[in-house]
Amino acid sequence: MDNIKDDKYYLSKIIDDIYFIQEQTKEIKDAKEFDDNELVNSAVNFKFIQISENSKKLSTKCLESNKDIPWHKITGMRNKIVHNYDNVFIDVIFDTITKDLPVLIVQLKELFDKIS
């Protein structure tokens, strides 16, 4: 089985990671509960890093032709987690999970379907 690493491949990885985050946090009610759950918190932060790393592997054409997707914010989240781990604002991460990811997943699925 060939595993071609093209835009479709990287988008599918990003989409899967977002679904993982949503699944692992669906029962969490607020940022404090998220912060108190070290296992979920760590897993989610890792997935945010993976999402950013995979978005960097998308072609320039894909990125530039889909400027409505906040690629710079995706990278920014990764940088906050990686470079300021002890100072990561839990409220920002939780708001991203609850407010931004539902919008982003729709955008990415539309893009994935357009490429298919």
C-alpha positions as CSV (number, residue, x, y, z in Angstrom):
1,M,0.0,0.0,0.0
2,D,1.4,3.3,-1.0
3,N,1.3,6.1,1.5
4,I,1.8,9.2,-0.7
5,K,2.6,12.2,1.5
6,D,0.8,15.0,-0.3
7,D,-1.6,17.7,0.8
8,K,-4.4,15.2,1.1
9,Y,-2.3,13.0,3.4
10,Y,-1.3,15.9,5.7
11,L,-4.8,17.3,5.8
12,S,-6.1,13.9,6.9
13,K,-3.5,13.8,9.7
14,I,-4.5,17.3,10.8
15,I,-8.2,16.3,10.7
16,D,-7.6,13.1,12.7
17,D,-5.7,15.1,15.3
18,I,-8.5,17.6,15.7
19,Y,-11.0,14.7,16.1
20,F,-8.8,13.2,18.7
21,I,-8.7,16.5,20.6
22,Q,-12.4,16.9,20.4
23,E,-13.0,13.3,21.5
24,Q,-10.7,13.6,24.5
25,T,-12.1,16.9,25.7
26,K,-15.8,16.4,25.0
27,E,-16.6,15.8,28.7
28,I,-14.4,18.6,30.0
29,K,-16.6,21.5,31.2
30,D,-14.1,24.3,31.6
31,A,-10.5,25.4,31.5
32,K,-9.8,24.5,35.1
33,E,-11.0,21.0,34.6
34,F,-8.8,20.8,31.5
35,D,-5.8,22.1,33.4
36,D,-6.4,19.6,36.2
37,N,-6.4,16.7,33.8
38,E,-2.7,16.4,33.2
39,L,-3.0,13.4,30.9
40,V,-5.5,15.0,28.5
41,N,-3.8,18.3,28.7
42,S,-0.4,16.8,27.7
43,A,-2.1,14.7,24.9
44,V,-3.9,17.7,23.5
45,N,-0.8,19.9,23.6
46,F,1.1,17.2,21.7
47,K,-1.7,17.0,19.1
48,F,-1.6,20.8,18.7
49,I,2.1,20.5,18.0
50,Q,1.5,17.7,15.4
51,I,-1.3,19.8,13.7
52,S,1.2,22.7,13.3
53,E,4.0,20.4,12.1
54,N,1.7,18.8,9.5
55,S,0.3,22.1,8.4
56,K,3.9,23.2,7.6
57,K,4.2,20.3,5.2
58,L,1.3,21.4,3.1
59,S,2.3,22.8,-0.3
60,T,2.7,26.5,-0.8
61,K,-0.2,26.4,-3.3
62,C,-2.5,24.8,-0.7
63,L,-1.6,27.3,1.9
64,E,-1.9,30.4,-0.4
65,S,-5.1,29.3,-2.1
66,N,-6.8,28.8,1.3
67,K,-6.0,32.0,3.1
68,D,-9.3,31.8,5.0
69,I,-7.8,29.1,7.1
70,P,-5.7,30.6,9.9
71,W,-2.4,28.9,9.2
72,H,-0.4,31.5,11.1
73,K,-2.6,30.9,14.2
74,I,-2.0,27.2,13.9
75,T,1.7,27.7,13.9
76,G,1.4,30.3,16.6
77,M,-0.3,27.9,19.0
78,R,2.5,25.4,18.4
79,N,5.1,28.0,19.2
80,K,3.3,29.0,22.4
81,I,3.2,25.4,23.6
82,V,6.8,24.6,22.6
83,H,8.6,27.7,23.7
84,N,6.6,28.8,26.7
85,Y,5.3,25.5,28.0
86,D,5.2,26.5,31.7
87,N,3.4,29.7,30.7
88,V,0.9,28.3,28.2
89,F,-2.4,30.0,28.9
90,I,-4.9,27.2,29.6
91,D,-7.8,29.5,28.9
92,V,-6.5,30.2,25.4
93,I,-6.0,26.5,24.7
94,F,-9.5,25.6,26.0
95,D,-11.1,28.4,24.0
96,T,-9.3,27.1,20.9
97,I,-10.7,23.7,21.6
98,T,-14.2,24.8,22.2
99,K,-14.5,27.8,19.8
100,D,-11.9,27.6,17.1
101,L,-11.6,23.8,16.3
102,P,-15.3,23.3,15.4
103,V,-14.9,26.0,12.7
104,L,-11.4,24.8,11.6
105,I,-12.5,21.2,11.2
106,V,-15.3,22.3,8.8
107,Q,-12.8,24.4,6.8
108,L,-10.3,21.6,6.6
109,K,-12.9,18.9,5.6
110,E,-14.1,21.2,2.8
111,L,-10.6,21.6,1.6
112,F,-9.9,17.9,1.9
113,D,-13.0,17.2,-0.2
114,K,-12.0,19.8,-2.7
115,I,-8.6,18.1,-3.2
116,S,-10.1,14.6,-3.4
